[in-house]
Amino acid sequence: MAQPEFMTQAEGDFASTSAGTRPVMEESTATMERSTLSSAKEESSCSGAGASAGRASFIRVLLRRVFPCLRDSTHSSSEYLSTRNQSIVEYLSTRNQSIVESKFETEIEASKVHWSELPPGSGAQGCAEADMELFRRLQQQYASPDGRRSFFQDWREDWWEVGEKIAEGAQGAIHHLRWLLPEDADMNGKWVVKVFKLEGWSLEALHQQWPPAMLDKIRTAGFYRNKGISGIGSGWMLKDGRFAFSMPRYWGDLRKMIDLRLVRNRLRPPPFSNEITVRIMYYIAKGMLQLHRAGILHRDLKASNVLIKPRMWKLKDAYGKYDPIDDDEFDVHIADYECSVAVWGTRFWRAPEILLGLKKRRAQPSLSIDELFTEKSDVYSYAMTCYEVLTGKIPLNDLPPSKDDEVIQHNRRPVLPLERDSWIQSMLRRCWHQDPSRRPSFEQIVEDFESPV
C-alpha cells in the first residue's frame, strides 16, 4: 500500500509510560533505591497491620526517605507530589507484578482531575446509519482533485489494527497503530490513532468541534501539518462505529516529563535548567503563533497538551529510544487542538473571563460562552503552562474549583520564582493580566524571546 505523503515524512513518538520510562527510572534511581529500600522495608514491616497496610506503610516510609524534601516546610507535598509522581515512586518501591501492571491505569485515573471540561450534551449520541452517511459525504467533500484519495478513509482491517491504549483524555484515547501489510512494516511504531469515545459521541457532534481553519487546510493539502504543531494524517470510521484520527507518534507529553524530572530531583524545583526552560517556553509560543495565524484557537493549552519529540529520532537507528530524564535534545509540539471548538479548558489554566462566563452559565444554562474564548485567553493559558515549566507545580493547585472568585475578583495568580530573569517574570505577568486587552499577542511574545531586554 502506497503511503500518503504526510505519513511517509512524519516522525515522533507517543510511548507508554510503563514501556518508555521504566528502564530509565530503574537506572537513574538504582543507587537511591539501594540506600533506602532495605531500611524502609524493615521500618514498614514492624507495623503488624497485614500485607496491604504493610505495603502502604512501606510506601509512606520510602517517600519520606527518598524525598526528604517532604519533611521540609518549604516544599509541600501538595505542591509537588502529584498522584502521577506517587505512582512512579510506588513502582520504584516494589517489583510486585500486579502493581506494575495496574500502574498505567492508575495514572490515567489520576490524570482525570486535569482532563478538559466539555459542555453538557456536546457529545450527543448518534446512530450508526446517520454517522456513516455523514462520513460518506465527508469523503467526497475532502477528496483529492483526482479522486484517488480522501482525508476520510475507509478502515481496512487487513491493513491496520488498533493496538494497546497508551493515553486517555476526556474525548478519547490514544492507541498504537499497527500496520499489517509487509510493505508497511517500517511504519510500525511511528503512528498512533486517537479513537474518540463511542458513548455519547456522534460523528455530527465531533464534526461540529473541528476548527473550520483546520478543515480548510485538510481540503487543500489532504492532511493537517504545521511547524511546531502535532499533525493529523487521516480520519477513519472504525468498524465498531467509533471515529479516529491518525497522528504521528511522540514520546509523551511535557507534563509527564516534568513529573519524571521532579522525581529525579527529589521533588525539588526547577524541573529544567534555565536554558531549557526558556527554550521550551519559546517554542510553545512559536507553535501557538502558528496555530493562531492559521485561524485556530486552542482553548485548552497546558503542559499535558504539549508533546515531546526527541531530536535523536531523526536518526533511523535511534527511533523509539529516548531518555526523558537526562536528554535535553527534544522539541515541543502543540497538540489537542483538533476538536477545540467545544472545549471549555481546564481548571485554573482558564482565564478569569472564562471562569466568570462558566459561573454565569451555571446559573443560566442557556448562556453561550464561546465568544469569550479568544487569542488572549490562549495567552493566559500559555502563562500558566510556562508556570508549570518554571516550577513543576500545577497552577493554583491548592485552590478548590469553588473558589474561582479568588481569580475572577481578587486577581490571584501563582507566585513566580524570584531567581528567574526579570523580563520573563514581566512577560508572564502581562500574559495573565486580568484585562484581556492588556495581554500580548503570541507574535509579541515570540519577539520578546528573540530580543529580550
Secondary structure as the mmCIF struct_conf table of DSSP 4:
data_model
#
loop_
_struct_conf.conf_type_id
_struct_conf.id
_struct_conf.beg_label_comp_id
_struct_conf.beg_label_asym_id
_struct_conf.beg_label_seq_id
_struct_conf.end_label_comp_id
_struct_conf.end_label_asym_id
_struct_conf.end_label_seq_id
HELX_LH_PP_P HELX_LH_PP_P1 ALA A 2 PRO A 4
HELX_RH_AL_P HELX_RH_AL_P1 GLU A 5 GLN A 9
HELX_RH_AL_P HELX_RH_AL_P2 THR A 17 SER A 28
TURN_TY1_P TURN_TY1_P1 THR A 29 THR A 29
HELX_RH_AL_P HELX_RH_AL_P3 ALA A 30 SER A 45
TURN_TY1_P TURN_TY1_P2 CYS A 46 SER A 47
BEND BEND1 ALA A 49 ALA A 49
HELX_RH_AL_P HELX_RH_AL_P4 GLY A 50 VAL A 66
HELX_RH_3T_P HELX_RH_3T_P1 PRO A 68 ARG A 71
BEND BEND2 ASP A 72 ASP A 72
TURN_TY1_P TURN_TY1_P3 SER A 73 THR A 74
BEND BEND3 HIS A 75 HIS A 75
HELX_RH_AL_P HELX_RH_AL_P5 SER A 77 TYR A 80
HELX_RH_AL_P HELX_RH_AL_P6 THR A 83 LEU A 92
TURN_TY1_P TURN_TY1_P4 SER A 93 SER A 93
HELX_RH_AL_P HELX_RH_AL_P7 GLN A 97 SER A 111
HELX_RH_3T_P HELX_RH_3T_P2 LYS A 112 HIS A 114
BEND BEND4 TRP A 115 TRP A 115
HELX_LH_PP_P HELX_LH_PP_P2 SER A 116 GLU A 117
TURN_TY1_P TURN_TY1_P5 PRO A 120 GLY A 123
HELX_RH_AL_P HELX_RH_AL_P8 ALA A 128 GLN A 141
TURN_TY1_P TURN_TY1_P6 TYR A 142 TYR A 142
STRN STRN1 ALA A 143 ALA A 143
TURN_TY1_P TURN_TY1_P7 PRO A 145 ASP A 146
BEND BEND5 GLY A 147 ARG A 148
STRN STRN2 SER A 150 SER A 150
BEND BEND6 PHE A 151 PHE A 151
STRN STRN3 PHE A 152 ASP A 154
TURN_TY1_P TURN_TY1_P8 GLU A 157 TRP A 159
STRN STRN4 TRP A 160 GLU A 168
BEND BEND7 ALA A 170 GLN A 171
STRN STRN5 GLY A 172 TRP A 179
BEND BEND8 LEU A 181 LEU A 181
HELX_RH_3T_P HELX_RH_3T_P3 PRO A 182 MET A 187
TURN_TY1_P TURN_TY1_P9 ASN A 188 GLY A 189
BEND BEND9 LYS A 190 LYS A 190
STRN STRN6 TRP A 191 PHE A 196
HELX_LH_PP_P HELX_LH_PP_P3 LYS A 197 LYS A 197
BEND BEND10 LEU A 198 LEU A 198
TURN_TY1_P TURN_TY1_P10 GLU A 199 GLY A 200
HELX_RH_AL_P HELX_RH_AL_P9 LEU A 203 HIS A 207
TURN_TY1_P TURN_TY1_P11 GLN A 208 GLN A 209
BEND BEND11 TRP A 210 TRP A 210
HELX_RH_AL_P HELX_RH_AL_P10 PRO A 212 ALA A 221
BEND BEND12 GLY A 222 PHE A 223
STRN STRN7 TYR A 224 ASN A 226
TURN_TY1_P TURN_TY1_P12 LYS A 227 GLY A 228
STRN STRN8 ILE A 229 ILE A 232
STRN STRN9 SER A 234 MET A 237
TURN_TY1_P TURN_TY1_P13 LYS A 239 ASP A 240
BEND BEND13 GLY A 241 GLY A 241
STRN STRN10 PHE A 243 PRO A 248
BEND BEND14 TRP A 251 TRP A 251
STRN STRN11 GLY A 252 ASP A 253
HELX_RH_AL_P HELX_RH_AL_P11 LEU A 254 ARG A 264
TURN_TY1_P TURN_TY1_P14 ASN A 265 LEU A 267
HELX_LH_PP_P HELX_LH_PP_P4 ARG A 268 ARG A 268
BEND BEND15 PRO A 269 PRO A 269
HELX_LH_PP_P HELX_LH_PP_P5 PRO A 270 PRO A 270
BEND BEND16 PRO A 271 PHE A 272
HELX_RH_AL_P HELX_RH_AL_P12 ASN A 274 ARG A 293
TURN_TY1_P TURN_TY1_P15 ALA A 294 GLY A 295
BEND BEND17 ARG A 299 ARG A 299
HELX_RH_3T_P HELX_RH_3T_P4 ALA A 303 ASN A 305
STRN STRN12 VAL A 306 PRO A 310
HELX_RH_3T_P HELX_RH_3T_P5 ARG A 311 LYS A 314
BEND BEND18 LEU A 315 LEU A 315
HELX_RH_3T_P HELX_RH_3T_P6 LYS A 316 ALA A 318
TURN_TY1_P TURN_TY1_P16 TYR A 319 GLY A 320
TURN_TY1_P TURN_TY1_P17 PRO A 324 ASP A 326
STRN STRN13 PHE A 330 ILE A 334
TURN_TY1_P TURN_TY1_P18 GLU A 338 CYS A 339
HELX_RH_3T_P HELX_RH_3T_P7 SER A 340 ALA A 342
HELX_RH_3T_P HELX_RH_3T_P8 ARG A 347 TRP A 349
BEND BEND19 ARG A 350 ARG A 350
HELX_RH_AL_P HELX_RH_AL_P13 PRO A 352 ALA A 363
BEND BEND20 GLN A 364 GLN A 364
TURN_TY1_P TURN_TY1_P19 PRO A 365 SER A 366
HELX_RH_3T_P HELX_RH_3T_P9 ASP A 370 LEU A 372
HELX_RH_AL_P HELX_RH_AL_P14 GLU A 375 THR A 391
BEND BEND21 GLY A 392 GLY A 392
HELX_LH_PP_P HELX_LH_PP_P6 LYS A 393 ILE A 394
TURN_TY1_P TURN_TY1_P20 PRO A 395 ASP A 398
BEND BEND22 LEU A 399 LEU A 399
HELX_RH_3T_P HELX_RH_3T_P10 PRO A 401 LYS A 403
TURN_TY1_P TURN_TY1_P21 ASP A 404 ASP A 404
HELX_RH_AL_P HELX_RH_AL_P15 ASP A 405 ILE A 408
TURN_TY1_P TURN_TY1_P22 GLN A 409 HIS A 410
HELX_LH_PP_P HELX_LH_PP_P7 PRO A 414 PRO A 417
TURN_TY1_P TURN_TY1_P23 LEU A 418 GLU A 419
BEND BEND23 ARG A 420 ARG A 420
HELX_RH_AL_P HELX_RH_AL_P16 SER A 422 CYS A 431
TURN_TY1_P TURN_TY1_P24 TRP A 432 TRP A 432
BEND BEND24 GLN A 434 ASP A 435
HELX_RH_3T_P HELX_RH_3T_P11 PRO A 436 ARG A 438
BEND BEND25 ARG A 439 ARG A 439
HELX_LH_PP_P HELX_LH_PP_P8 PRO A 440 SER A 441
HELX_RH_AL_P HELX_RH_AL_P17 PHE A 442 GLU A 450
BEND BEND26 SER A 451 SER A 451
#
